[in-house]
């Protein structure tokens, strides 16, 4: 048995078994990223789709995903490759792509406007070693690297990746401990620490999916935006006011089909609330 140190779950994983995320396993008494190089999704996307609105706008980026996730969002839009039973069945059939091969593919796509690699679709931090190795090679090849993550990881994982990551979109899914713990199975405190540190290391944009009856109050959005606006750099200067926030509309899917899509007017109103503190606020799925 070995203990995983990636996130707050700190799974004690028996030999030959996987941890909570479905991607990290115990082999020969140590924790390994079983999903290393196992690619389940690969696409050349507009960088705005990540979403990153203020990072090389108008560019394309080769987006790669594996399997596994350390949250349990009932509305997951990529459940087929994240944490569903289907995702775990897919794990054994995923194509193996070395970091070198992934970077070669990214370089070949430069004539089509590709600027680099985005690690996305599932939760990339549950297989952070692959992200590190591929991103390092991509940087050496003159490419940029983006990370799309739920931010549920210990800071030592962030520090291992930070030298090679140019931009992150981090899900700040709500701003109450209740919502993170009861609905998502996560830790708001861990995500806040991750966001605060990441904002000191690279370009950061945040995304909040507004779910009716869960995280859609003006008070919660105001608290979230105020906290972001107060983030500081290593010299104590406030930098949070310039961090872009994407406020997205919820649609019923996966295990959460008990409520309608978020009212568009509600999304726009919450965006106005966020703009009381933040300069760049965007609405999505509207």
PyMOL commands that set and color helices and strands:
alter all, ss='L'
color gray80, all
select helices_A, chain A and resi 47-50+85-91+99-108+110-112+124-140+155-162+177-184+188-198+218-229+240-242+264-274
alter helices_A, ss='H'
color red, helices_A
select strands_A, chain A and resi 2-3+12-13+24-27+30-33+38-39+41-46+60-65+95-96+114-119+144-149+167-171+203-210+244-249+281-284
alter strands_A, ss='S'
color yellow, strands_A
deselect
rebuild
show_as cartoon
